[in-house]
Amino acid sequence: MIKDAINMLIQGYNLTSTDVKEVFDEILSGLADEILVSSFLTALKIKGETVDELSSSVLASRDSFKKYNSPFSGDEMFENILFYNLSDCFDISFAVDVVLSASDLKVVKYCLMSDMDFNKSFKTLKYFGVNNFDYNETLFEKLGFSYFVFPSDENYVKYTKNLSRVLCFKNILNLLDKMLNPLKVKNQVIGVLEKDEVEKFADMSLKLNNSNTMVLSGCNNFPFASIEGETFVAEAWKNKIFTYVITPELVGLKQASYDEIRCDNLSHGCEIIKNVFDNKILNASYDIIVLNSALSLYISKKADSIMDGILLAKKIIDSGLAGEKLGQIIKYTDNL
């Protein structure tokens, strides 16, 4: 099938969901060699991936994984998906995950084994002393927080890990690595670089049957809600997409430059997070954690509105609950 698919793509035809499933069945069973797979990914990129092709590839790849059971339903869980790590900023994604976990949302994040050292949130957790990233259902039930790594014997990891690095262009595997969602999390916030991608990812989330998804892109290609200017947002729920723009002023926060949340290195970034959670600093770093936490609390229905999310996020941080949660995560996971 993969040879036929390549020919179809070269001629400019879109693939059906059945076509995509058959191709990925070949790839993830090891029946297609790397040259053919590279040709397929290249032809698909040149033709231009449709939303249907993207969502079908996610579903086909997800089906290849071992079943990961969770003590919680998808409606209770939250996943923060980031398509770009900011190298000169503290780890906003990790800080938001801790705040959400302190609100009693069940937070999950995964990465592929080959990407572990490149995933900023995993590096942040390791800096705080946590080195165990095996999926542990009992621990997840106790903490409501799980960062785990897919083992190397998963077919997806086995047959794609080299390709995503060898190919010199962004391809469908870069998307798949982030969107696999093995625990079927229904509440997601997806951060993308370009505002033109916001509605596309929201449309794809509807096709993946997620209950509540928010896709956003901040000003100047910032993959979070920004306190520097406008953030473009698309909410995908109830088979509809709602788009709007938010600014810091609209939610009662001060506008601040990106320079105010920069950090020198990983240890400096972790120090900023710890100081925010210990109520030692109240500045742009605090505001950006509050804003992004508020949007996640809202889309996960922990808050009735974004403004309610702002108030709840502040309460969680100011009361010390976020700092306490961070301490629990370090204590329980490090003692495994």
GUROGU-820328 format. One record per residue (C-alpha): residue number from 1; y, x, z. Coordinates in nm, 3 decimals. Example, Ala and Ser with C-alpha at 12.3 -4.5 7.8 and 13.67 -1.06 7.14 Angstrom:
// GUROGU-820328
r num=1 y=-0.450 x=1.230 z=0.780
r num=2 y=-0.106 x=1.367 z=0.714
//
This chain:
// GUROGU-820328
r num=1 y=0.000 x=0.000 z=0.000
r num=2 y=0.246 x=0.277 z=0.080
r num=3 y=0.241 x=0.407 z=-0.280
r num=4 y=0.309 x=0.056 z=-0.412
r num=5 y=0.590 x=0.016 z=-0.158
r num=6 y=0.752 x=0.341 z=-0.267
r num=7 y=0.747 x=0.226 z=-0.631
r num=8 y=0.900 x=-0.109 z=-0.534
r num=9 y=1.177 x=0.062 z=-0.338
r num=10 y=1.253 x=0.305 z=-0.622
r num=11 y=1.301 x=0.002 z=-0.850
r num=12 y=1.539 x=-0.151 z=-0.595
r num=13 y=1.317 x=-0.430 z=-0.464
r num=14 y=1.326 x=-0.538 z=-0.102
r num=15 y=0.998 x=-0.539 z=0.091
r num=16 y=0.859 x=-0.851 z=0.254
r num=17 y=0.755 x=-0.853 z=0.619
r num=18 y=0.392 x=-0.843 z=0.503
r num=19 y=0.465 x=-0.537 z=0.288
r num=20 y=0.628 x=-0.360 z=0.581
r num=21 y=0.340 x=-0.444 z=0.816
r num=22 y=0.082 x=-0.308 z=0.572
r num=23 y=0.278 x=0.014 z=0.524
r num=24 y=0.317 x=0.074 z=0.895
r num=25 y=-0.048 x=-0.011 z=0.955
r num=26 y=-0.130 x=0.276 z=0.716
r num=27 y=0.120 x=0.512 z=0.879
r num=28 y=0.019 x=0.439 z=1.238
r num=29 y=-0.352 x=0.462 z=1.170
r num=30 y=-0.308 x=0.809 z=1.022
r num=31 y=-0.410 x=0.704 z=0.668
r num=32 y=-0.083 x=0.815 z=0.505
r num=33 y=0.002 x=1.185 z=0.489
r num=34 y=0.347 x=1.315 z=0.584
r num=35 y=0.456 x=1.365 z=0.222
r num=36 y=0.393 x=1.000 z=0.141
r num=37 y=0.558 x=0.882 z=0.461
r num=38 y=0.862 x=1.104 z=0.397
r num=39 y=0.884 x=0.965 z=0.043
r num=40 y=0.867 x=0.609 z=0.177
r num=41 y=1.140 x=0.671 z=0.437
r num=42 y=1.360 x=0.841 z=0.176
r num=43 y=1.316 x=0.565 z=-0.083
r num=44 y=1.388 x=0.299 z=0.180
r num=45 y=1.704 x=0.482 z=0.288
r num=46 y=1.827 x=0.521 z=-0.071
r num=47 y=1.760 x=0.155 z=-0.149
r num=48 y=1.921 x=0.048 z=0.179
r num=49 y=1.729 x=-0.117 z=0.463
r num=50 y=1.765 x=-0.493 z=0.498
r num=51 y=1.770 x=-0.661 z=0.837
r num=52 y=1.432 x=-0.817 z=0.758
r num=53 y=1.284 x=-0.476 z=0.674
r num=54 y=1.424 x=-0.326 z=0.993
r num=55 y=1.302 x=-0.603 z=1.222
r num=56 y=0.960 x=-0.616 z=1.052
r num=57 y=0.916 x=-0.241 z=1.099
r num=58 y=0.996 x=-0.275 z=1.471
r num=59 y=0.741 x=-0.555 z=1.515
r num=60 y=0.474 x=-0.371 z=1.316
r num=61 y=0.525 x=-0.051 z=1.516
r num=62 y=0.531 x=-0.235 z=1.848
r num=63 y=0.191 x=-0.389 z=1.770
r num=64 y=0.037 x=-0.042 z=1.749
r num=65 y=0.105 x=0.042 z=2.114
r num=66 y=-0.131 x=0.004 z=2.403
r num=67 y=-0.042 x=-0.300 z=2.609
r num=68 y=0.204 x=-0.214 z=2.885
r num=69 y=0.182 x=-0.476 z=3.156
r num=70 y=0.474 x=-0.557 z=3.378
r num=71 y=0.483 x=-0.747 z=3.708
r num=72 y=0.799 x=-0.916 z=3.580
r num=73 y=0.873 x=-1.148 z=3.291
r num=74 y=1.096 x=-1.036 z=3.006
r num=75 y=1.367 x=-1.274 z=3.125
r num=76 y=1.397 x=-1.084 z=3.455
r num=77 y=1.427 x=-0.741 z=3.296
r num=78 y=1.711 x=-0.546 z=3.139
r num=79 y=1.721 x=-0.260 z=2.890
r num=80 y=2.024 x=-0.052 z=2.800
r num=81 y=1.985 x=0.092 z=2.448
r num=82 y=2.212 x=0.374 z=2.339
r num=83 y=2.214 x=0.507 z=1.984
r num=84 y=2.422 x=0.811 z=2.064
r num=85 y=2.452 x=1.032 z=2.373
r num=86 y=2.800 x=1.154 z=2.456
r num=87 y=2.766 x=1.524 z=2.527
r num=88 y=3.104 x=1.568 z=2.697
r num=89 y=3.100 x=1.257 z=2.917
r num=90 y=2.911 x=1.170 z=3.234
r num=91 y=2.604 x=0.953 z=3.188
r num=92 y=2.751 x=0.602 z=3.178
r num=93 y=2.417 x=0.450 z=3.076
r num=94 y=2.236 x=0.584 z=3.382
r num=95 y=2.517 x=0.476 z=3.617
r num=96 y=2.507 x=0.124 z=3.473
r num=97 y=2.128 x=0.109 z=3.514
r num=98 y=2.162 x=0.192 z=3.884
r num=99 y=2.428 x=-0.078 z=3.936
r num=100 y=2.214 x=-0.337 z=3.758
r num=101 y=1.907 x=-0.240 z=3.957
r num=102 y=2.113 x=-0.284 z=4.275
r num=103 y=2.190 x=-0.639 z=4.158
r num=104 y=1.814 x=-0.711 z=4.157
r num=105 y=1.777 x=-0.696 z=3.781
r num=106 y=1.459 x=-0.511 z=3.679
r num=107 y=1.576 x=-0.215 z=3.474
r num=108 y=1.351 x=-0.036 z=3.227
r num=109 y=1.411 x=0.259 z=2.996
r num=110 y=1.162 x=0.459 z=2.791
r num=111 y=1.161 x=0.754 z=2.556
r num=112 y=0.912 x=0.933 z=2.338
r num=113 y=0.756 x=1.247 z=2.480
r num=114 y=0.909 x=1.463 z=2.207
r num=115 y=1.257 x=1.327 z=2.288
r num=116 y=1.244 x=1.355 z=2.666
r num=117 y=1.452 x=1.672 z=2.696
r num=118 y=1.711 x=1.524 z=2.461
r num=119 y=1.752 x=1.192 z=2.638
r num=120 y=2.053 x=1.223 z=2.864
r num=121 y=1.947 x=0.960 z=3.117
r num=122 y=1.613 x=1.130 z=3.173
r num=123 y=1.791 x=1.463 z=3.219
r num=124 y=2.027 x=1.297 z=3.467
r num=125 y=1.740 x=1.155 z=3.671
r num=126 y=1.568 x=1.495 z=3.668
r num=127 y=1.889 x=1.653 z=3.797
r num=128 y=1.881 x=1.412 z=4.092
r num=129 y=1.531 x=1.540 z=4.171
r num=130 y=1.304 x=1.292 z=3.994
r num=131 y=1.041 x=1.450 z=3.770
r num=132 y=0.773 x=1.182 z=3.746
r num=133 y=0.808 x=0.960 z=3.440
r num=134 y=0.467 x=0.797 z=3.414
r num=135 y=0.473 x=0.420 z=3.387
r num=136 y=0.367 x=0.288 z=3.726
r num=137 y=0.337 x=-0.089 z=3.756
r num=138 y=0.320 x=-0.085 z=4.137
r num=139 y=0.626 x=0.136 z=4.165
r num=140 y=0.813 x=-0.080 z=3.915
r num=141 y=0.736 x=-0.384 z=4.127
r num=142 y=0.862 x=-0.208 z=4.440
r num=143 y=1.176 x=-0.052 z=4.291
r num=144 y=1.257 x=-0.277 z=3.996
r num=145 y=1.348 x=0.043 z=3.813
r num=146 y=1.137 x=0.236 z=3.565
r num=147 y=1.214 x=0.528 z=3.336
r num=148 y=0.893 x=0.619 z=3.157
r num=149 y=0.771 x=0.835 z=2.870
r num=150 y=0.523 x=0.729 z=2.605
r num=151 y=0.217 x=0.956 z=2.617
r num=152 y=0.134 x=1.174 z=2.319
r num=153 y=-0.188 x=0.984 z=2.241
r num=154 y=0.005 x=0.674 z=2.133
r num=155 y=-0.036 x=0.640 z=1.756
r num=156 y=0.336 x=0.591 z=1.704
r num=157 y=0.413 x=0.917 z=1.882
r num=158 y=0.124 x=1.100 z=1.717
r num=159 y=0.209 x=1.008 z=1.358
r num=160 y=0.590 x=0.999 z=1.359
r num=161 y=0.709 x=1.262 z=1.610
r num=162 y=0.749 x=1.537 z=1.350
r num=163 y=0.900 x=1.324 z=1.074
r num=164 y=1.207 x=1.207 z=1.265
r num=165 y=1.305 x=1.570 z=1.321
r num=166 y=1.208 x=1.712 z=0.981
r num=167 y=1.405 x=1.461 z=0.774
r num=168 y=1.768 x=1.566 z=0.746
r num=169 y=1.913 x=1.213 z=0.737
r num=170 y=1.920 x=0.908 z=0.962
r num=171 y=1.618 x=0.699 z=0.878
r num=172 y=1.430 x=0.397 z=1.003
r num=173 y=1.239 x=0.603 z=1.261
r num=174 y=1.564 x=0.679 z=1.443
r num=175 y=1.606 x=0.305 z=1.489
r num=176 y=1.242 x=0.241 z=1.576
r num=177 y=1.243 x=0.501 z=1.852
r num=178 y=1.507 x=0.295 z=2.034
r num=179 y=1.406 x=-0.061 z=1.949
r num=180 y=1.030 x=-0.066 z=2.017
r num=181 y=1.072 x=-0.259 z=2.345
r num=182 y=0.708 x=-0.228 z=2.462
r num=183 y=0.762 x=-0.439 z=2.777
r num=184 y=0.924 x=-0.722 z=2.576
r num=185 y=1.253 x=-0.707 z=2.764
r num=186 y=1.466 x=-1.011 z=2.678
r num=187 y=1.805 x=-0.892 z=2.809
r num=188 y=1.953 x=-0.598 z=2.621
r num=189 y=2.285 x=-0.428 z=2.562
r num=190 y=2.285 x=-0.211 z=2.251
r num=191 y=2.557 x=0.050 z=2.203
r num=192 y=2.625 x=0.161 z=1.844
r num=193 y=2.881 x=0.399 z=1.698
r num=194 y=3.034 x=0.193 z=1.421
r num=195 y=3.174 x=-0.157 z=1.448
r num=196 y=3.024 x=-0.237 z=1.105
r num=197 y=2.679 x=-0.208 z=1.267
r num=198 y=2.748 x=-0.453 z=1.548
r num=199 y=2.663 x=-0.777 z=1.367
r num=200 y=2.368 x=-0.617 z=1.184
r num=201 y=2.202 x=-0.521 z=1.510
r num=202 y=2.279 x=-0.861 z=1.659
r num=203 y=2.112 x=-1.028 z=1.360
r num=204 y=1.811 x=-0.801 z=1.399
r num=205 y=1.784 x=-0.891 z=1.768
r num=206 y=1.762 x=-1.259 z=1.677
r num=207 y=1.476 x=-1.183 z=1.439
r num=208 y=1.303 x=-0.990 z=1.720
r num=209 y=1.322 x=-1.305 z=1.937
r num=210 y=1.521 x=-1.150 z=2.222
r num=211 y=1.671 x=-1.412 z=2.453
r num=212 y=2.003 x=-1.246 z=2.533
r num=213 y=2.138 x=-0.946 z=2.345
r num=214 y=2.483 x=-0.793 z=2.336
r num=215 y=2.570 x=-0.533 z=2.073
r num=216 y=2.894 x=-0.342 z=2.109
r num=217 y=3.099 x=-0.054 z=1.975
r num=218 y=3.410 x=0.081 z=2.144
r num=219 y=3.716 x=0.225 z=1.975
r num=220 y=3.687 x=0.566 z=1.808
r num=221 y=3.310 x=0.525 z=1.759
r num=222 y=3.241 x=0.498 z=2.131
r num=223 y=2.889 x=0.354 z=2.195
r num=224 y=2.998 x=0.176 z=2.515
r num=225 y=3.263 x=-0.076 z=2.610
r num=226 y=3.580 x=0.129 z=2.604
r num=227 y=3.870 x=0.152 z=2.848
r num=228 y=4.075 x=0.330 z=2.583
r num=229 y=4.120 x=0.036 z=2.347
r num=230 y=3.931 x=-0.241 z=2.171
r num=231 y=3.557 x=-0.298 z=2.195
r num=232 y=3.386 x=-0.503 z=1.925
r num=233 y=3.113 x=-0.727 z=2.066
r num=234 y=2.844 x=-0.952 z=1.922
r num=235 y=2.632 x=-1.176 z=2.143
r num=236 y=2.299 x=-1.291 z=2.001
r num=237 y=2.143 x=-1.590 z=2.174
r num=238 y=2.019 x=-1.941 z=2.095
r num=239 y=1.975 x=-1.839 z=1.728
r num=240 y=2.347 x=-1.778 z=1.689
r num=241 y=2.578 x=-1.477 z=1.687
r num=242 y=2.916 x=-1.487 z=1.860
r num=243 y=3.166 x=-1.209 z=1.793
r num=244 y=3.483 x=-1.116 z=1.979
r num=245 y=3.698 x=-0.825 z=2.090
r num=246 y=3.771 x=-0.720 z=2.446
r num=247 y=4.022 x=-0.474 z=2.589
r num=248 y=4.054 x=-0.331 z=2.941
r num=249 y=4.368 x=-0.539 z=3.003
r num=250 y=4.182 x=-0.863 z=2.921
r num=251 y=3.946 x=-0.804 z=3.214
r num=252 y=4.200 x=-0.669 z=3.461
r num=253 y=4.136 x=-0.297 z=3.415
r num=254 y=4.377 x=-0.019 z=3.324
r num=255 y=4.368 x=0.142 z=2.984
r num=256 y=4.279 x=0.511 z=3.005
r num=257 y=4.217 x=0.797 z=2.767
r num=258 y=3.868 x=0.921 z=2.689
r num=259 y=3.981 x=1.257 z=2.829
r num=260 y=3.978 x=1.103 z=3.178
r num=261 y=3.601 x=1.053 z=3.175
r num=262 y=3.501 x=1.387 z=3.026
r num=263 y=3.285 x=1.625 z=3.225
r num=264 y=3.206 x=1.994 z=3.190
r num=265 y=2.826 x=1.979 z=3.216
r num=266 y=2.532 x=1.780 z=3.353
r num=267 y=2.590 x=1.874 z=3.717
r num=268 y=2.958 x=1.779 z=3.692
r num=269 y=2.864 x=1.445 z=3.536
r num=270 y=2.611 x=1.371 z=3.812
r num=271 y=2.873 x=1.461 z=4.072
r num=272 y=3.110 x=1.205 z=3.918
r num=273 y=2.843 x=0.932 z=3.939
r num=274 y=2.761 x=1.021 z=4.300
r num=275 y=3.129 x=1.022 z=4.397
r num=276 y=3.186 x=0.681 z=4.236
r num=277 y=2.887 x=0.536 z=4.422
r num=278 y=3.002 x=0.701 z=4.749
r num=279 y=3.349 x=0.546 z=4.706
r num=280 y=3.511 x=0.889 z=4.686
r num=281 y=3.688 x=0.828 z=4.356
r num=282 y=3.854 x=0.520 z=4.212
r num=283 y=3.969 x=0.611 z=3.864
r num=284 y=3.878 x=0.577 z=3.495
r num=285 y=3.517 x=0.679 z=3.567
r num=286 y=3.486 x=0.395 z=3.818
r num=287 y=3.646 x=0.150 z=3.572
r num=288 y=3.418 x=0.235 z=3.283
r num=289 y=3.107 x=0.193 z=3.500
r num=290 y=3.243 x=-0.141 z=3.622
r num=291 y=3.324 x=-0.264 z=3.270
r num=292 y=2.990 x=-0.175 z=3.116
r num=293 y=2.799 x=-0.303 z=3.418
r num=294 y=2.994 x=-0.628 z=3.400
r num=295 y=2.895 x=-0.691 z=3.038
r num=296 y=2.530 x=-0.624 z=3.122
r num=297 y=2.540 x=-0.852 z=3.426
r num=298 y=2.695 x=-1.124 z=3.212
r num=299 y=2.448 x=-1.104 z=2.921
r num=300 y=2.159 x=-1.099 z=3.171
r num=301 y=2.296 x=-1.416 z=3.336
r num=302 y=2.360 x=-1.247 z=3.670
r num=303 y=2.725 x=-1.340 z=3.617
r num=304 y=2.864 x=-1.657 z=3.458
r num=305 y=3.141 x=-1.474 z=3.275
r num=306 y=3.257 x=-1.122 z=3.202
r num=307 y=3.525 x=-1.155 z=3.472
r num=308 y=3.260 x=-1.265 z=3.722
r num=309 y=3.063 x=-0.959 z=3.611
r num=310 y=3.363 x=-0.738 z=3.684
r num=311 y=3.387 x=-0.876 z=4.038
r num=312 y=3.013 x=-0.844 z=4.096
r num=313 y=2.998 x=-0.486 z=3.965
r num=314 y=3.287 x=-0.385 z=4.192
r num=315 y=3.118 x=-0.551 z=4.489
r num=316 y=2.790 x=-0.367 z=4.424
r num=317 y=2.963 x=-0.030 z=4.404
r num=318 y=3.223 x=-0.082 z=4.678
r num=319 y=2.965 x=-0.211 z=4.928
r num=320 y=2.749 x=0.099 z=4.883
r num=321 y=2.458 x=-0.092 z=4.726
r num=322 y=2.462 x=0.125 z=4.412
r num=323 y=2.454 x=0.445 z=4.615
r num=324 y=2.176 x=0.305 z=4.829
r num=325 y=1.976 x=0.213 z=4.519
r num=326 y=2.015 x=0.562 z=4.377
r num=327 y=1.881 x=0.701 z=4.703
r num=328 y=1.579 x=0.468 z=4.687
r num=329 y=1.500 x=0.570 z=4.331
r num=330 y=1.510 x=0.938 z=4.422
r num=331 y=1.304 x=0.891 z=4.739
r num=332 y=1.026 x=0.672 z=4.603
r num=333 y=0.975 x=0.830 z=4.261
r num=334 y=0.993 x=1.188 z=4.386
r num=335 y=0.718 x=1.122 z=4.642
r num=336 y=0.458 x=1.014 z=4.386
//
